[in-house]
Amino acid sequence: MIVVTGATGTVGGHVARLLCADHPTRLLGRSLSRLRAVVPAADVVTADFADQSSLERALEGARALFAVTANPLEPAHDAHLLAAARTAGVQHVVKLSALAVTDDRADDLITNWQRENEDRVRASGLAWTLLRPRSFMSNTLSWARSVRAHHTVATPQPQSRNASVDPRDVAEAAVIALTTAGHEQQEYALTGPQAISPAEQCEHLAQVLARPVRCVEISLERAYTAWAQHYPQPIARALLDSARRQGDGAKQGVDPTLARLLGRPATTYRAWATDHAHRFS
Ligand SMILES: NC(=O)c1ccc[n+]([C@@H]2O[C@H](COP(=O)([O-])OP(=O)(O)OC[C@H]3O[C@@H](n4cnc5c(N)ncnc54)[C@H](OP(=O)(O)O)[C@@H]3O)[C@@H](O)[C@H]2O)c1
């Protein structure tokens, strides 16, 4: 049996839908109703990363674990999850990390948190697979309200490119690692098929929606102010550092690993935008 954490989130939700169709699967989260909305007939269990004993109960009988944590200000969450996995006799952990961990110039809170998470997984004594995606294409859903209301996207560094990846592809890679042999002690860089800028993403959205989508540059300072209104200050600071690295070209590299794992080309932003056009209309 495979336990999926983050099952109500972006990647874990896709993993849950893919796994539940063909494999004994249990979805773990803090809310039964949110979990049941992902896959109505699924085996679901409530547990909280802050409470190790709840995780131990939730992982009973699990062979494999898809591990997604999302709060860099709570490093104990990963420690609890991994300790519970060992106690419950889980054999293989597939961990959602981030590609920035491989960038020597990245020294922000979020990247260092993922590095510590990876070190803990590698030292766990379990079989592990580390998935390191580049930015999710779905991050551009944060533009949807402004595109719907004003046909406008306000973004810093509109010409800076990022080899962003479709989270559905990341989920497919996770399912392959969880259900087929040969992925133990492997680190996979997962990028999209091309590096693409916010300005180019706006052009794709305009073509898909058949109406103009204006890309308006804002300063990094203004972007930081907006992030600081939504996130705790240390997270906003990390997002600013990350944006600066993108501006310096650090996120443009395209890696062939995802296409090799999937046996097909990674999904383009144009295809992602086509499938999500309703969110912007
Ligand atoms: N966004 C990107 O561009 C990007 C790129 C590379 C890597 N990543 C990495 O991807 C990960 C996030 O993945 P995602 O975007 O798919 O997640 P997400 O959509 O942010 O969802 C977070 C999930 O974590 C669960 N969760 C939060 N707190 C919890 C707690 N205390 N106990 C149990 N479950 C809890 C939530 O479930 P409930 O709230 O329903 O309990 C939810 O399912 C992060 O590690 C991030 O660093 C993101």
The ligand as an ORCA input file, in Angstrom:
! r2SCAN-3c Opt
* xyz 0 1
  N       5.503     25.615     -6.557
  C       6.642     25.370     -7.172
  O       6.955     25.988     -8.209
  C       7.583     24.319     -6.635
  C       8.719     23.993     -7.390
  C       9.591     23.016     -6.891
  C       9.316     22.368     -5.703
  N       8.190     22.704     -5.001
  C       7.946     22.012     -3.724
  O       6.691     21.354     -3.786
  C       6.196     21.207     -2.451
  C       4.749     21.650     -2.399
  O       3.999     20.846     -3.277
  P       2.553     21.277     -3.760
  O       2.634     22.667     -4.353
  O       2.025     20.156     -4.562
  O       1.798     21.388     -2.352
  P       0.581     22.374     -2.002
  O      -0.345     22.489     -3.160
  O       1.168     23.603     -1.378
  O      -0.162     21.544     -0.879
  C       0.377     21.358      0.403
  C      -0.155     20.040      0.951
  O       0.425     19.820      2.233
  C      -0.607     19.431      3.137
  N      -0.256     19.914      4.472
  C       0.100     21.175      4.821
  N       0.348     21.241      6.131
  C       0.149     19.978      6.625
  C       0.252     19.408      7.922
  N       0.608     20.155      8.982
  N      -0.012     18.097      8.067
  C      -0.396     17.339      7.004
  N      -0.505     17.829      5.736
  C      -0.238     19.138      5.564
  C      -1.855     20.102      2.630
  O      -2.960     19.329      3.027
  P      -4.185     19.863      3.912
  O      -4.028     21.361      4.041
  O      -5.437     19.469      3.169
  O      -4.030     19.130      5.205
  C      -1.666     20.026      1.109
  O      -2.150     18.805      0.617
  C       7.083     22.053     -1.538
  O       7.973     21.192     -0.888
  C       7.827     22.941     -2.528
  O       9.086     23.361     -2.040
  C       7.313     23.648     -5.439
*
